[in-house]
Amino acid sequence: MASNRIGRINEEIQRELSALIPTVKDPRVTGMISVTAVSTTSDLKYAKIYVSVLDKSQEIQVLKGLKSAGGYLRRELGRTLNLRNTPELSFVADDSIDHGAHILAMLRDPEVVKPVNPDNHYGEDEEESEE
C-alpha cells in the first residue's frame, strides 16, 4: 500500500516539475527539457529527478542550472503538494532514450543479429517426410 502512495507522489512531483522547469530564470536551463522519471525515498526526504535534454551538448549545463534552481523548485513544490516534508531534489541525466535507440539499431543490424539459419529451418519439408 505504501508503494502505491509513493508511486502517486512520484507522478505528482513529475507533473509539477514538468510545469515548473520552464519558469526557471537561469539562462543555463534552456531548450527542450523533459522529466522522464522521479524516484522518491520511502521517507519522502529525497527525490531523484531523471531529466532528458534534447540537445546533448548542453546537458551538463542544464543539470548545473537545475541544481542551482533546486531551492526555488523545492519551494514551489512545497506550495502545490500537501506533504509533511518536501523532498530534497537531485537531478540526474537520463540516457534511457539513447540506450533504447542504440539497442534498436543493434537489433536492426544484420551483422550483430544473425538471421535464422536456413539449415535448421522447420517447415513443410519435415512434416511431409514424417507422413
N, C-alpha and C positions, 0 to 999 in steps of 0.2 A: 504494500500500500504506500509506503514511503517513497519507493522508486517511481511510482506513478506521479506523486506530488512533485518530486524533483524533475521529472520529465516535463510536467506542465510549467514549472518555474523556468526551466531551460528554454522552452519555447517562447515564453513571455519575454525573457531577457533578450532572446534573439530578435524577436519582433520589435521591441522597443529600441534596441541598439541600432537596428537597421534604419529606423526612422530618425534616430538622434545623430548618427555619424555625419550626415550631410550638413548638420547645423554647426559642426566644429569649425572654428575660425582659424585653426592652424593651417598655414599655407602648404605644409607637407601632406596634409590629408586632402588629396585631390584625386580625381579620376573615378573610375568605376570600382567601388569597394563594396563587397558583399560579405555579410556574416553568414558563414556556412554552417556553423555548429556552436553550441555552448555546452560546456561541461562544468557543472557546479558540484562542489563537495557536499556531502550529506548534511553537514552542519551549516551550510549556506554562508560560510566565511569567505570562500574563494571561488572565483569563476574563471575558467579558461575560455577565452573567446577565440574561435578559429576564423580567420579573416582571409578572404581571397581577393587579390588585386589583379585587375585586368592587365595593367602594364607592369610586367615583372621587373623591369629596370628600376621602378620606383618603390618596390615592395618594402625595402629596408627603411626608406624614409617615411613611408606611410605608417609602418609599425612604430617608429620613433615618435611620430606625431600623435598617434593614438595613445601611446604610453604617456606622453606629456598631457594629453587631454583626459586622462583616466579619472582624475578627480571631478572634473565637470560632468563626465558621463555617469560616474557613480552617483553624484548628487542628483542628477536628473532622473536616474533610475529609481533612486530612493523616493522621489516625489511621486512617480507614477505607480510603482509597485508597493503594495501594502505588506511589507515584510518586516520582521523584527530587526533583522540585520541585512543591510545591503551588502552584497558580496564585493570583495576587492577584485578588481578586474585585471587580468593579464592577457595580453594579445599575442597570438601565435599565428604565424603564416600557415595557411592550409594549402598543401600541394596535392590534395587528393584528386583534383580535376586533371592536373598534369600527369599524375601517376596512372589514372584510368585511361587517358589518351595514349600513353606510352604502351600500356598493356594491349589496348585495342590495335595499335599499329603493329605490335609484335604478332598478334593473332592473325592479322591480315597478310603478314609477310610469309611467302611460301618457303623461304629459306629457314625460318625459325620453326614454323609449324608445318610439318610434312603432310602432304595429302595421304589419304587412305592407301595402303599398299594393295595394288591390284592382285597380287598373288594370294592374299588372304581374304579375298572377297567372297562373301557368302551370298549366293543369289540363286537364280533359277537353275543353273547348271548342276548344283549339288542336289537340289530337290529332285531333278529328273533322274540322276544316277541312283538315288535311293529306291526308286519305283521299280 
